[in-house]
Amino acid sequence: MNELKNRSELLFLYDVKDCNPNGDPMDENKPRIDEETRINIVTDVRLKRTIRDYLYNFKGYDGTKEKDIFCRQTEAEKDGVKGGINDGKGRAENFGITKEEKVTNILGKCIDVRLFGGVIPLDKDSITYTGPVQFKMGRSLHQVELKHLKGTGAFASKAGANQQTFREEYVLPYSLIAFYGVINENAAKYTGLTEEDASELVDAMWSGTKNLLSRSKMGHSPRLLIRVIYKEANFFIGELDKLVIMKTAMSDEKIRDISEVEIDLQLFTDKITKNKEKILKIILVKGDRCKLINYDSIKNLIEEKTL
């Protein structure tokens, strides 16, 4: 395993169609929308859940072969009797008896702790690890429209009744969302994050979004993922999400498909050009129907990948 030695930044664009990208449980589970700007908001917690679920379901981090996800539901066990859901302390006990055993095994096996950090509860105290990977909240690159849908449920309101129940839900006809993140090489030393872990992260962001299968999440498509890897210690450009502009001839609320927009990378290109001596390489993953403009002058720095 190769130690992660270089700082890098992440820019991830994905879109949603006729679904709810991140409901607010305190507001009827409506999609999160900034009331002042009409911008759709998605929490970093939602993105991390996507990453964890993909790694667990598709990449073997399921508790076998020394690979696991720490933040997942497991069955509690007390005095040899199983039942209910583990709390954090109980989950930590799955990895050993002593403090040293727990810490060593959790960091060694659990990729989500190596990536995102976390609190490891112990008998009398806890240990906190700051995650090398940090994301800002995702925001749509345009104003969105909220739709309220009504329908009928599959079951009656009570046994023997003739009328089905009614259901309501809120969806967005379209939202193109940008996430920005940083992978910090200094924090990586404490959690043991490796370059292989970082590659798994990139794969999980892209493929995990593609594989969201719940009813409210159907309609997610990854469109663009950029990882800028630096060779100068402690340097990074910052706020890559502010360096992309969505261009369209339509009004924001009428957009319904990625084919109706262009992603302008001119500001991003300008920043990269200005700091190219500090950049090791740029990894870029692009969806087939995502149209990028104004980045030809930095293509020599770009390594295009397919996931």
C-alpha positions in Angstrom: 0.0 0.0 0.0 1.3 3.4 -1.0 1.3 6.2 1.6 -0.7 9.2 0.4 1.9 12.0 0.1 0.2 14.7 -2.0 -2.6 17.0 -1.3 -5.4 16.9 -3.8 -8.8 18.6 -4.4 -12.0 17.1 -5.7 -14.7 18.6 -7.9 -17.8 16.4 -8.5 -20.8 17.2 -10.6 -23.9 15.0 -10.8 -27.5 15.6 -11.7 -30.8 14.3 -10.5 -34.1 14.1 -12.4 -37.6 13.8 -11.0 -36.4 12.7 -7.6 -35.3 14.0 -4.1 -31.5 14.2 -3.8 -31.5 14.9 0.0 -34.7 15.3 2.0 -34.9 17.4 5.1 -36.6 15.3 7.9 -37.5 18.5 9.7 -39.5 19.9 6.8 -41.7 17.0 5.4 -38.6 15.4 3.9 -38.6 18.1 1.1 -35.5 18.5 -1.0 -33.2 21.1 0.8 -33.5 24.5 -0.9 -32.0 27.8 0.1 -35.1 30.0 0.3 -33.2 33.1 -0.6 -31.4 31.9 -3.7 -33.6 28.8 -4.8 -30.4 26.8 -4.9 -30.7 23.1 -4.1 -28.4 21.9 -1.2 -27.1 18.4 -0.5 -25.3 17.7 2.7 -21.8 16.1 2.8 -23.3 13.4 5.0 -25.5 12.3 2.1 -22.5 12.0 -0.2 -20.5 10.1 2.4 -23.4 7.7 2.8 -23.3 7.1 -1.0 -19.6 6.4 -0.8 -19.9 4.0 2.3 -22.8 2.1 0.8 -21.0 1.5 -2.5 -17.8 0.4 -0.8 -19.8 -2.0 1.4 -22.1 -3.4 -1.3 -19.7 -3.6 -4.3 -16.1 -3.4 -3.2 -15.9 -6.0 -0.4 -15.8 -3.6 2.6 -18.4 -5.8 4.4 -16.5 -7.1 7.4 -14.8 -10.0 5.5 -11.2 -10.3 4.4 -10.0 -7.6 6.8 -12.1 -4.9 5.0 -15.0 -3.1 6.7 -17.1 0.0 7.1 -17.2 1.3 10.7 -20.3 3.5 10.3 -22.9 0.9 9.4 -25.7 -0.9 11.1 -24.6 -4.0 12.9 -26.4 -6.3 15.4 -25.9 -5.7 19.1 -24.7 -8.5 21.3 -24.7 -8.6 25.1 -23.8 -11.7 27.2 -23.8 -13.8 24.0 -27.4 -12.8 23.1 -27.9 -10.9 19.9 -30.7 -8.3 19.3 -31.2 -4.7 18.3 -28.8 -2.3 16.7 -25.3 -1.6 17.9 -24.4 1.8 19.4 -21.0 3.4 18.7 -19.4 1.8 21.8 -20.8 -1.6 20.9 -19.5 -1.2 17.3 -16.0 -0.4 18.6 -16.1 -3.6 20.7 -16.4 -5.6 17.5 -12.7 -4.7 16.8 -11.0 -5.7 20.0 -10.9 -5.6 23.8 -8.1 -3.2 24.6 -7.9 0.4 23.5 -4.8 -0.4 21.4 -6.6 -3.3 19.7 -9.6 -1.3 18.8 -7.7 1.6 17.4 -5.3 -0.6 15.4 -8.0 -2.8 13.9 -10.5 0.0 13.1 -7.9 2.1 11.3 -6.5 -1.0 9.6 -9.8 -2.4 8.4 -12.3 0.5 8.1 -11.7 2.6 5.0 -14.4 5.1 6.0 -12.5 6.1 9.2 -9.3 6.4 7.2 -11.1 8.6 4.7 -13.5 10.7 6.9 -12.2 10.3 10.4 -14.6 9.7 13.3 -15.0 9.2 17.0 -14.0 5.8 18.4 -16.0 5.4 21.7 -14.1 3.6 24.4 -15.0 2.5 27.9 -14.1 5.7 29.7 -13.3 8.2 26.9 -13.1 8.3 23.2 -10.5 9.0 20.4 -11.3 11.5 17.7 -9.6 11.3 14.2 -9.9 14.3 11.9 -10.7 12.9 8.4 -8.2 13.6 5.6 -11.2 13.9 3.2 -13.5 16.8 3.8 -16.4 17.9 1.6 -18.4 21.1 1.6 -22.1 20.9 1.2 -23.1 20.4 -2.4 -25.0 23.1 -4.2 -26.8 23.2 -7.5 -25.3 25.4 -10.2 -28.7 26.9 -10.9 -32.0 27.7 -9.3 -34.4 24.8 -9.0 -38.1 24.2 -9.1 -39.9 22.2 -6.4 -42.7 19.9 -7.5 -45.4 18.5 -5.1 -46.8 15.1 -6.2 -49.7 13.2 -4.9 -50.7 9.5 -5.4 -52.3 6.5 -3.9 -50.6 3.9 -1.7 -50.7 0.2 -2.1 -52.6 -0.6 1.1 -55.9 0.5 2.7 -55.9 3.0 5.6 -57.0 0.1 7.9 -57.8 -3.5 7.7 -61.1 -4.1 5.9 -61.3 -0.6 4.5 -62.1 -0.2 0.8 -60.1 3.0 0.1 -56.4 3.1 -0.4 -54.2 5.5 1.5 -52.9 8.7 -0.2 -49.2 9.6 -0.4 -47.4 12.9 -1.0 -43.9 13.6 -2.1 -41.7 16.4 -3.2 -39.2 16.1 -6.1 -37.0 18.3 -8.2 -37.6 18.0 -12.0 -33.8 18.7 -12.4 -30.8 19.7 -10.4 -27.1 19.8 -11.4 -25.2 19.6 -8.1 -21.5 20.5 -7.5 -19.5 19.1 -4.6 -16.0 20.3 -3.6 -13.6 18.4 -1.4 -10.0 18.2 -0.2 -7.8 15.3 0.6 -5.2 16.4 3.2 -1.9 14.6 3.2 -1.1 15.7 6.8 -4.2 14.3 8.3 -3.7 11.1 6.2 -0.6 10.3 8.3 -2.8 9.9 11.4 -5.5 7.7 9.9 -3.2 5.7 7.6 -5.0 6.8 4.4 -3.3 5.4 1.3 -3.3 6.4 -2.4 -5.2 3.2 -3.0 -7.9 4.4 -0.5 -8.1 7.7 -2.4 -8.6 5.8 -5.7 -11.4 3.8 -4.0 -12.9 7.1 -3.0 -13.0 8.5 -6.5 -14.5 5.2 -7.8 -17.2 5.2 -5.0 -18.2 8.8 -5.7 -18.8 8.1 -9.4 -20.0 4.5 -9.3 -21.9 4.9 -6.0 -23.9 7.8 -7.4 -24.7 5.6 -10.5 -25.9 2.8 -8.3 -28.3 4.6 -6.0 -31.4 2.4 -6.3 -33.9 3.5 -3.7 -37.1 5.0 -5.1 -36.3 8.6 -4.0 -32.8 8.4 -5.4 -33.5 6.8 -8.9 -32.5 9.4 -11.5 -29.0 10.2 -10.2 -26.2 10.4 -12.9 -22.5 11.4 -12.4 -21.4 13.9 -15.0 -17.9 15.2 -14.1 -15.3 14.3 -11.5 -11.9 16.1 -11.3 -9.1 15.3 -8.9 -6.3 17.9 -8.9 -3.1 16.4 -7.4 -0.4 18.8 -6.2 3.3 18.3 -6.0 4.0 21.4 -3.7 3.4 20.6 -0.1 0.5 22.3 1.7 -0.6 24.1 -1.5 -4.1 24.0 -3.0 -6.2 26.3 -5.1 -9.4 26.0 -3.1 -13.1 26.3 -3.9 -13.0 24.5 -7.2 -16.8 24.5 -7.2 -16.7 28.3 -7.7 -14.6 27.9 -10.9 -17.2 26.1 -13.0 -20.2 27.8 -14.6 -23.3 26.2 -16.0 -24.3 27.8 -19.3 -27.7 27.4 -21.0 -30.0 29.3 -23.3 -33.0 28.4 -21.1 -34.2 29.8 -17.8 -32.9 27.8 -14.8 -36.2 26.3 -13.8 -37.0 24.9 -17.2 -33.8 22.8 -17.5 -34.6 19.1 -17.6 -31.5 17.4 -19.0 -27.7 17.6 -19.1 -27.9 18.0 -22.9 -29.5 21.4 -22.4 -26.4 22.9 -20.7 -22.7 23.4 -21.1 -20.1 23.3 -18.3 -17.7 26.2 -18.8 -14.2 25.5 -17.3 -12.6 28.9 -18.2 -12.1 30.1 -14.6 -10.8 26.6 -13.6 -8.4 26.6 -16.6 -7.1 30.1 -15.7 -6.3 29.0 -12.1 -4.7 25.8 -13.3 -2.6 27.6 -15.8 -1.4 30.1 -13.2 -0.4 27.4 -10.8 0.7 24.6 -13.2 4.2 24.3 -11.8 2.7 23.3 -8.5 0.4 20.6 -10.0 1.5 17.0 -10.5 -1.5 15.9 -12.6 -5.2 16.2 -13.0 -7.5 13.1 -13.2 -10.7 13.7 -15.1 -13.8 11.4 -15.4 -16.6 12.7 -17.7 -20.0 11.3 -18.6 -20.6 10.8 -22.3 -23.4 13.5 -22.5 -21.6 16.1 -20.4 -20.4 19.0 -22.6 -17.2 20.8 -21.3 -16.0 24.0 -22.9 -12.9 26.2 -22.5 -10.3 23.7 -21.1 -8.2 22.7 -24.2 -5.1 24.6 -23.0 -4.7 22.4 -19.9 -5.4 19.0 -21.6 -1.7 18.2 -21.4 -2.0 18.1 -17.6 -5.2 15.9 -17.7 -5.3 12.1 -17.4 -8.8 11.0 -18.6 -10.2 7.9 -16.9 -13.3 5.8 -17.4 -15.2 4.4 -14.4 
